[in-house]
């Protein structure tokens, strides 16, 4: 696909025109093998290096390309793990469905009180809670930092489980007879702190999903969970149609299976 000349009489900035032109070329599969360098774009489009860098900066921000210090930009690979919005899903099941080996490093697993979380679960501030904190890995790379609180009156049987390679929700069903059936999630895009980035081993500038989940079983709050997921390895998906809004998808192997 030949590069189209930029319109210097347009009110649209040159860097933005270049960004759109590059997106069109990417969509046509032109840069499947490697992404063109800055100097080549300067020559091809007859613009300054500053203009090229502005366009590339926006492509990086949009997650279209990946650029690390001292290395040439490259087309961003698609996220390895895609999760349907609106389904009671399991990160464990989603990773398994993606064909990736996984395990967890259990950081903390105990019983404690937490007044803030207890309030979110509609409990008294001093209510004992089972707390599980894990670093979740998919393949050889960290994927998520996961922290879960559950009422100890319901979840105490979980304290005998080994969560290095098992689903929390599967253990909850097997050991405590509890199956979650509905819930609510808030998802925010965040920049991980330096400490979080070190634990997740994600490149500088990589955003993450901060996910808060409150899950219920037969109308009773059972779980409060906070998960920080690497944005370069995880994506949320939903279908939509005119007049009906979003039709939430359920990807094969992930819907209604949880953990």
Secondary structure, DSSP 8 states (H G I E B T S, - for coil): -------TTSSS-HHHHHHHHHHHHHHTTTTSS----HHHHHHHHT--HHHHHHHHHHHHHTTSEE--TTS--EE----SEEEETTS---HHHHHHHTT--EEEEEEEEEEE--HHHHHHTT--TT--EEEEEEEEEETTEEEEEEEEEEEHHHHGGGGG--TTSS-HHHHHHHHH-----EEEEEEEEEE--HHHHHHHT--TT-EEEEEEEEEEETTEEEEEEEEEEETTTEEEE-EEETTTEEE----TTTTT---
